[in-house]
């Protein structure tokens, strides 16, 4: 699951919308400091470069297995361009995955 998480973050940086649509559920939510987006809204922000993920520096990742749900907590520093301004922020990100055979 950590490999999938890293692939998703890399796809955000490279704006690989096809891969992101393949791996991210249509009802997934992206919670930012000033807004919350559903998957397609987040991808639209990435596509039009209103949100550019430049660099993701993972400090720590932990995995929690709860039956068929897997939670990944990632402590990271994100360098991004938001509405034309470069910003760098530290975050604790929670990703939720389902374990399907």
Buried (B, 14 or more C-beta within 10 A) or exposed (E): BBEEBBBBBEBBBEBBBEBBBEBBEEEBEBEEEEEEBBBBEBBBBBEEEEBBBEEBEBEEBEEEEEEEEBBBEBBBEBBBBBEEEEEEEEBEBEBEBEEEE
